[in-house]
Amino acid sequence: INTSNQILCQGEYMEIGLLRQKVKEFIENKNNDMDMPQKVLLKDLPFLGSVMATKNHVISLQSDRGTQYERYIQVQNEIVAAYNELRDEFSLANFKKHYDELDEDRQKVVRAVYPQKISEAEPRTYGGTK
């Protein structure tokens, strides 16, 4: 997030309303795109057996020192919402229940498929002051 509160995602400027879907696409990598996190076979998951998932993805959140705190929180919330939606969608598809309705053991399995990996780097100064 730059000093003008613009979001740069994978080299492209993006509106906040599109960020959640972009994050979901990155984490999920449905088509196993080579420019996204590699899908691996997660074996011996309780209740499910084996599942393909992107195990080694990380979402990196970096801001400029001039970024408004409100904007930073908006972006952070969209990233967390992307994980929540993926977990809920997976839960419905595999357990026929929403994630928050699952028992702890099943929630743990869903978190193994979609672990929340967010790296929040120290703010930097990229350009002028605001």
N, C-alpha and C positions, 0 to 999 in steps of 0.2 A: 504494500500500500504506500503510494508516494505522498509527498507533502501536500499535494492537491487532492488527496483522498481517493485517487484513482487506483483501481485494482488491476494488477498485472498477473495473469494466470497463464502459465506455460507460454510465455512470450507474447501474449495478446492482452490488450486492455479489455476489460469486461465489466459489465454492469452487475451490481450486487444481485439482481434478480436471476441471473444466469449462473451464478457461482455454485450453488448447491448441486445443480445437475452436472456441471463440469467436474466437480469433486467426486460425485458418485461414479461418473464414467471412468475417471482415473483409478479410483479404488477398485472398481469392479472389473474393468478391462474385459468386457464381454467377448470381444473378438480377438483377444490375446495379441493385441498390437505390440510390435517390438519396441515402439517408442514409449511404452507405458510399463508399469510394473509387471514382471513376469508372473504368469499363473503357474502354480505348483499343485501337486496332488497332496492334499492333507489326508493322511491315512488314519484309520482306526478311530474315527471320531465317534464317541458314544451316540447311540440312537440313529446315526446316519451312515457309518462306514467311511467311505472315501469321498472327498469333495474337492473340486478344483477351485482355487482361490488365489488371490494375489497376497502372498504372505509378506513380502518385503517392501511394501509401499510405505512412504512417509509423506505427509503433507507438511510443507514448510511454510510457516507464516512469518514474514519479514515486513517490518514497517519502517517508515522514515521518522525521524524525531519530530517532524512537523505534522505527522498524521494525527487527526483528531481522535481522541480516545473513543468516542461514540462509534466512529467508523471502524476502528480496530475491533471493537466488541461485536459490531454487526457481522464483520467477516468471520470472526471466531465462531459466532453463533451459527452461521451458514455452514461452516465446516462440520461442526458437531451435529447439526441437523441432517447433513448428508449421511453421516455414520448411522444416526438413529433411523433414518428411512431405509437404508440398506439392511440393517438388522431386522427391522419390522417386516420388510418384504420377504426376507429369507425365512423368518419365523412363520409367516403365513403360508409360504410355499411348502415348507418342510414339516411344520408342526400344526398347521391349521389354527394357529392362535397368534395374536399380536405378541411382540417381544415382551412387553411389560406384563403379560398374562402368563408367561412361562414360569416354570419352577426354576430355582437357581441352577440346577444341573443342566437344563436345556439352554438357559441364558448363557452359561459358560461355554457351551458348544458354539452358540451363535457368535459370541465374542472371539472365539478361536478362529472362526471363518472371517470375521470382520473386526480385527483388533483396531482400536483407535490409536493411531500413530500420528501425533501432531507435534511438530518441532516448532517452538516459538523462539526465534532468534532475537537477540538484542536489537533495538532500533538503531538505524544508521542514518547518517546525513548524506543524502544523494544529491540534493540540489540546493536551491536557495531556501531561505527561511520563509515561514508563513506568518 
